[in-house]
Amino acid sequence: MNWHYIASILPALLSGTQTTLIIFITTLVLSIPLGIVVSIGLRSGWRPLQWVLNAYVWLMRGTPLLLQLIFIFYGLPMVSIYFDRMSAVFLAFVLNYAAYFAEIFRGGLQGIPQGQYDAAKVLKLTPLQTFRLVVLPQVVKSVIPAVGNEVINLVKDSSLVYVLGIGDLLRAGNIAADRDVTLIPLVLVGIVYLALTALLTWGLRSLEKHYAYYR
């Protein structure tokens, strides 16, 4: 193993990792709340809103994220709508993952028995208090495994920004591998992705244990 060579490409890989983490964290922070809001809207009694949200979820889940990235950055300028590269990435990722999270949270909401709502009314809790104190903690516990799968997928999907020429982890490794004709950068990229997914897996399991008291 050529440690001198590894040290020489490490700054580029760390810079790419930083970009990957920015995309990952921003998408997660924005898409989960949006997914919760959409899931509540999907369960509302207003038909026009349900139709619009169902169409949105169907479109986002039914087309590849890569296509959505290309459409937003390269396609929308044809109708005079422009986004810079990072804005296009954030828009595509947030809209895509919010749709997946919305379906996950909708399933969680459907699993709450009506008796929970009735008990909250007896205790004179407001609808907001009922959702925050009674419903949401139980929903979070039930959806953690499914949300965890999407979180892990998000780490790997972040490599799709390569198509827009953004210097993420994979692009940094690929440039070094092509330039130096060696697989070492790609091996290091794989190690970083494995480390990130291992860390997230540990965090999600800890979160599951935290909510275990609802059993």
C-alpha positions in Angstrom: 0.0 0.0 0.0 1.4 3.3 -1.1 0.8 5.5 1.9 2.4 8.5 0.3 0.0 8.3 -2.6 -3.0 7.9 -0.2 -1.9 11.0 1.7 -1.6 13.0 -1.6 -5.2 12.2 -2.7 -6.7 12.4 0.8 -7.5 16.1 0.8 -9.5 15.8 -2.4 -11.4 12.8 -1.0 -12.1 14.7 2.2 -13.4 17.6 0.3 -15.7 15.3 -1.7 -16.8 13.7 1.5 -17.7 17.1 2.9 -19.9 17.8 -0.2 -21.6 14.4 0.2 -22.3 15.1 3.8 -23.8 18.6 3.0 -26.1 17.0 0.5 -27.0 14.2 2.9 -27.7 16.4 5.9 -29.6 19.1 4.0 -31.8 16.6 2.3 -32.6 14.8 5.6 -33.3 18.0 7.5 -35.7 19.3 4.9 -37.3 16.1 3.5 -38.4 14.5 6.8 -40.5 17.4 8.0 -41.9 17.9 4.5 -42.7 14.2 4.3 -44.6 14.4 7.6 -46.6 17.4 6.4 -47.4 15.6 3.1 -48.4 12.4 5.0 -50.9 14.5 7.1 -52.2 16.1 3.9 -52.7 12.6 2.3 -54.9 11.7 5.2 -56.9 14.9 5.1 -60.6 14.8 4.1 -60.1 17.5 1.3 -60.2 15.6 -2.0 -58.4 18.2 -4.2 -55.4 18.2 -1.7 -55.3 14.4 -1.6 -55.4 14.2 -5.4 -52.5 16.7 -5.8 -50.4 15.1 -3.1 -51.0 11.6 -4.4 -50.0 12.7 -7.9 -46.8 14.3 -6.4 -45.9 11.1 -4.5 -46.7 8.9 -7.5 -44.5 11.1 -9.8 -41.5 11.3 -7.4 -41.5 7.6 -6.6 -42.3 6.5 -10.1 -39.4 8.2 -11.9 -35.7 7.8 -11.2 -34.0 10.4 -9.0 -31.3 10.6 -11.7 -33.9 11.6 -14.3 -35.3 14.2 -11.8 -31.9 15.7 -11.4 -31.3 16.0 -15.1 -34.8 17.4 -15.7 -34.5 20.1 -13.1 -31.0 21.2 -14.1 -30.9 20.6 -17.9 -34.6 20.5 -18.8 -36.2 23.4 -16.9 -33.9 26.0 -18.6 -35.8 25.2 -21.8 -38.8 26.9 -20.3 -36.7 29.7 -18.7 -36.5 28.2 -15.2 -32.9 28.1 -14.0 -31.2 26.6 -10.9 -27.6 26.5 -10.0 -26.1 23.1 -9.6 -26.4 22.8 -5.8 -29.9 24.3 -5.8 -31.0 21.7 -8.4 -29.5 18.9 -6.3 -31.3 20.1 -3.1 -34.6 20.5 -4.9 -34.5 17.1 -6.6 -33.3 15.3 -3.5 -35.7 16.9 -1.1 -38.8 16.4 -3.3 -37.8 12.8 -4.0 -37.1 11.7 -0.5 -40.0 13.7 1.0 -42.3 11.6 -1.2 -40.8 8.4 0.2 -40.9 9.6 3.7 -44.6 10.7 3.2 -45.6 7.2 2.3 -43.7 5.8 5.3 -45.3 8.2 7.8 -48.7 7.7 6.2 -48.4 4.0 7.0 -47.3 4.9 10.5 -50.3 7.2 11.0 -52.7 4.5 9.8 -51.3 2.1 12.4 -52.4 4.3 15.3 -55.7 3.0 16.7 -58.7 5.3 16.9 -58.8 4.7 20.6 -55.6 6.7 21.0 -57.4 9.8 19.6 -60.5 9.2 21.7 -58.4 8.9 24.9 -56.7 12.2 24.0 -60.1 13.9 23.7 -61.1 12.5 27.1 -57.9 14.0 28.5 -58.9 17.3 26.8 -55.8 17.5 24.7 -55.8 19.8 21.7 -55.3 18.3 18.2 -51.7 19.7 18.2 -51.0 18.2 21.7 -52.5 14.9 20.6 -50.3 14.7 17.5 -47.1 15.9 19.3 -47.5 13.9 22.6 -49.5 10.8 21.7 -49.4 10.1 17.9 -45.9 11.3 16.8 -43.8 9.3 19.3 -45.6 6.1 18.4 -45.4 6.8 14.7 -41.6 7.5 15.0 -41.1 4.2 16.7 -43.0 2.2 14.1 -41.3 3.9 11.1 -37.7 3.9 12.3 -36.7 0.7 10.3 -38.2 2.0 7.1 -36.8 5.5 7.5 -33.5 4.0 8.3 -33.5 2.1 5.0 -34.1 5.4 3.2 -31.4 7.2 5.1 -28.9 4.5 4.1 -30.1 4.8 0.5 -29.6 8.6 0.7 -25.9 8.2 1.5 -25.5 6.1 -1.7 -27.8 8.2 -3.8 -25.8 11.3 -3.1 -23.3 9.9 -5.7 -25.8 10.7 -8.4 -24.8 14.4 -8.2 -21.8 13.3 -10.3 -24.0 13.7 -13.4 -24.2 17.5 -12.7 -20.4 17.8 -12.3 -20.5 18.4 -8.6 -17.3 17.4 -6.7 -18.7 14.8 -4.3 -16.8 11.9 -2.9 -17.3 9.6 -5.9 -16.3 12.2 -8.4 -13.1 13.0 -6.4 -12.2 9.3 -6.3 -13.1 8.8 -10.0 -10.9 11.7 -11.1 -8.0 10.4 -9.1 -8.4 6.9 -10.4 -8.6 8.0 -14.1 -5.6 10.4 -13.7 -3.3 7.9 -11.9 -4.6 4.7 -13.5 -5.1 3.0 -10.1 -8.0 1.5 -8.2 -6.8 2.8 -4.8 -9.0 6.0 -4.9 -12.1 3.9 -5.6 -11.2 1.5 -2.8 -10.9 4.4 -0.4 -14.2 5.8 -1.7 -15.8 2.5 -0.9 -14.3 2.5 2.6 -15.7 5.9 3.3 -19.2 4.9 2.2 -19.0 1.8 4.3 -17.9 3.8 7.3 -20.7 6.3 6.8 -23.4 3.6 6.5 -22.0 1.7 9.5 -22.1 4.9 11.6 -25.7 5.6 10.5 -26.7 2.0 11.2 -25.4 2.3 14.7 -27.2 5.5 15.2 -30.5 4.1 14.0 -30.2 1.1 16.2 -29.6 3.3 19.2 -32.7 5.3 18.2 -34.7 2.1 18.1 -33.6 1.2 21.6 -34.5 4.7 22.8 -38.1 4.1 21.6 -38.2 0.5 22.9 -40.2 1.6 26.0 -43.3 1.8 23.8 -43.4 -2.0 23.5 
